[in-house]
Each structure stands twice: as structure tokens, then as C-alpha cells.
Amino acid sequence: MVERSSAPLDLTYMALADPTRRAILQRLRHTEARVTEIAEPLPMSLAAVSKHIIVLERAGLVRREIRGREHYLSANPQPLAEAEQWISEYTRFWERRADALAAHLEEHAAERSTP
């Protein structure tokens, strides 16, 4: 397995670990939105929402565009694809290990049953 720098992946998983940040990403899934629109339904201050947005921006999951006085956010799916790839690699690894164990146990059981 190829080892890569884990810093971007760490930032992605850290950002996804919080339900508020996942809710923000869910809101941005289909279209961009102003920061104030993102903050409106959340049960916290605009300053608290801004801190969550900064975490998402550092992870590369959200992009910000400033138009006049308004800040617009949009989702960037690339870090999610990289996180999914990491999970897929480890899923395949453990599936192969489980298949090898099952084959070994079947072989061992067959040897025991043969007189």
C-alpha cells in the first residue's frame, strides 16, 4: 500500500467529525449559499458558525467567494473523494485478509475431517 502524507486526510476527517460541519456540507451539496443563510437555521451564533466554516475551508471541503459585502460558500467534493479512496483501500485490504483467513480455516477443517 502506498503511504501518502496524512495531513490533508486528517483535516478532512477532523472536519467531518462534527455534526454541525456535516450539516453545513449537506446544505452546500447542491448549491452555493451565503454565510448568513448557512448560519440562520443553526442553533448558535454567527461567530460560532464562522469557526466551523474555517475548519471546513482548511480541510478544502468548502470554498469562499466574496462578492461585495457577501461571502458565498460552495462545496468542494475533492477531499471527500480522497477520504473515500482511503477507506476503500483499507476495506479491500481487510476483505482480502478475511478471505485468506476463511480459506485457511476451510483448509484446516478439511484436513481434520480427512481420516
Residue, then its C-alpha position, 0 to 999 in steps of 0.5 A: m500500500v502506498e503511504r501518502s502524507s496524512a495531513p490533508l486526510d486528517l483535516t478532512y476527517m477532523a472536519l467531518a467529525d462534527p455534526t454541525r460541519r456535516a450539516i453545513l456540507q449537506r446544505l452546500r451539496h447542491t448549491e452555493a449559499r451565503v454565510t448568513e443563510i448557512a448560519e440562520p437555521l443553526p442553533m448558535s451564533l454567527a461567530a460560532v458558525s464562522k469557526h466551523i466554516i474555517v475548519l471546513e475551508r482548511a480541510g478544502l471541503v468548502r470554498r469562499e467567494i466574496r462578492g461585495r459585502e457577501h461571502y458565498l460558500s460552495a462545496n468542494p467534493q475533492p477531499l471527500a473523494e480522497a477520504e473515500q479512496w482511503i477507506s476503500e483501500y483499507t476495506r479491500f485490504w481487510e476483505r482480502r485478509a478475511d478471505a485468506l483467513a476463511a480459506h485457511l480455516e476451510e483448509h484446516a477443517a478439511e484436513r481434520s475431517t480427512p481420516 
